[in-house]
Each structure stands twice: as structure tokens, then as C-alpha cells.
């Protein structure tokens, strides 16, 4: 299957938005990373699309496929219907507030957006619970300098 680009209108605006993620469920797989850059992300995307169905878990119609960066181990997550049965690979958010912003370009642009958003929510008295990337076009380390990424900060 390879890289799965979401079906998002080009004019969709995620910049400066707030969403309620209370009770959203995600199926996740671990990905080896080197200082936040995943190794084999495309392969992980292929697996994450198929893995939930093997456990009888339903994907949403047009699920978000998120990347949660980590220094040496990261997560690839796909949005699913809340499962009836327990799975160690499922996480359901218990805090609902998520802020989003867009980054255009390479990985350094994503870092700037994450730093700016983290500073803002911290100044507003919140604690960052998670940072997630949603690659709408290509991964930011690809040769496409116009890569479009939505950054989510969960508080």
C-alpha cells in the first residue's frame, strides 16, 4: 500500500484551530527513530492500515494517520472506532483539548511550529501531553519543499 495520503481538500484550514479529542481512539505501532526521524515510516504506514482489522478493530472512514515523534522510538497511529475489547495497541485520549497549526516545508519548519505552539500553551498555563504530526502530502524529509504537515499539541 505504501504512503497513504489523506483525502483532505487543499483549502482545508487547520491553522490555529482547537479540537475536542476526548474519547478518540488510535491504534499504534512503534517505529525506530534517530533523533525524531523515523526509519521505515512508509513500511509502518502500510502495516498500520492493515493491523487493526486483524484484531477486529474498525478504522474510521477517512482516518488520520499520525506520527508521534520520539528520540529513538516513535509511534505511528491511526484513528479507529472505539473498540469493544482491550488491546495493548490502542490508546484512547482522556483529555480532549488539542490545538493545531500547519507547517509548510521541511522538518525545521515543523520544529519551529512545535516550539511556537508549545510556548503558547505553556504560557497559557497548560501542560503539553503529546505532540503529533499529520503529513498531508509528503514526509518533511522528502525532496518536496512544499510538504504540508498539521501539528497537533494535546494538552
ChimeraX attribute file (.defattr): number of C-alpha atoms within 10 A of each C-alpha:
attribute: neighborCount
match mode: 1-to-1
recipient: residues
	/A:1	10
	/A:2	12
	/A:3	15
	/A:4	15
	/A:5	13
	/A:6	14
	/A:7	10
	/A:8	11
	/A:9	7
	/A:10	8
	/A:11	6
	/A:12	7
	/A:13	13
	/A:14	17
	/A:15	14
	/A:16	10
	/A:17	12
	/A:18	16
	/A:19	13
	/A:20	12
	/A:21	15
	/A:22	13
	/A:23	13
	/A:24	16
	/A:25	21
	/A:26	26
	/A:27	27
	/A:28	24
	/A:29	18
	/A:30	16
	/A:31	22
	/A:32	19
	/A:33	18
	/A:34	14
	/A:35	12
	/A:36	14
	/A:37	20
	/A:38	23
	/A:39	15
	/A:40	11
	/A:41	20
	/A:42	15
	/A:43	13
	/A:44	21
	/A:45	21
	/A:46	14
	/A:47	15
	/A:48	19
	/A:49	19
	/A:50	12
	/A:51	16
	/A:52	22
	/A:53	11
	/A:54	8
	/A:55	12
	/A:56	11
	/A:57	18
	/A:58	15
	/A:59	21
	/A:60	14
	/A:61	9
	/A:62	12
	/A:63	16
	/A:64	20
	/A:65	24
	/A:66	23
	/A:67	24
	/A:68	21
	/A:69	22
	/A:70	17
	/A:71	12
	/A:72	14
	/A:73	17
	/A:74	23
	/A:75	21
	/A:76	24
	/A:77	27
	/A:78	24
	/A:79	24
	/A:80	23
	/A:81	15
	/A:82	19
	/A:83	18
	/A:84	8
	/A:85	9
	/A:86	9
	/A:87	12
	/A:88	7
	/A:89	14
	/A:90	21
	/A:91	18
	/A:92	16
	/A:93	14
	/A:94	11
	/A:95	14
	/A:96	14
	/A:97	14
	/A:98	20
	/A:99	20
	/A:100	22
	/A:101	21
	/A:102	23
	/A:103	24
	/A:104	17
	/A:105	20
	/A:106	20
	/A:107	18
	/A:108	13
	/A:109	16
	/A:110	21
	/A:111	13
	/A:112	12
	/A:113	20
	/A:114	22
	/A:115	11
	/A:116	13
	/A:117	21
	/A:118	20
	/A:119	14
	/A:120	12
	/A:121	16
	/A:122	13
	/A:123	10
	/A:124	9
	/A:125	9
	/A:126	13
	/A:127	13
	/A:128	15
	/A:129	10
	/A:130	12
	/A:131	21
	/A:132	21
	/A:133	24
	/A:134	22
	/A:135	23
	/A:136	20
	/A:137	17
	/A:138	20
	/A:139	22
	/A:140	22
	/A:141	13
	/A:142	12
	/A:143	11
	/A:144	13
	/A:145	14
	/A:146	14
	/A:147	20
	/A:148	21
	/A:149	25
	/A:150	20
	/A:151	27
	/A:152	26
	/A:153	21
	/A:154	24
	/A:155	17
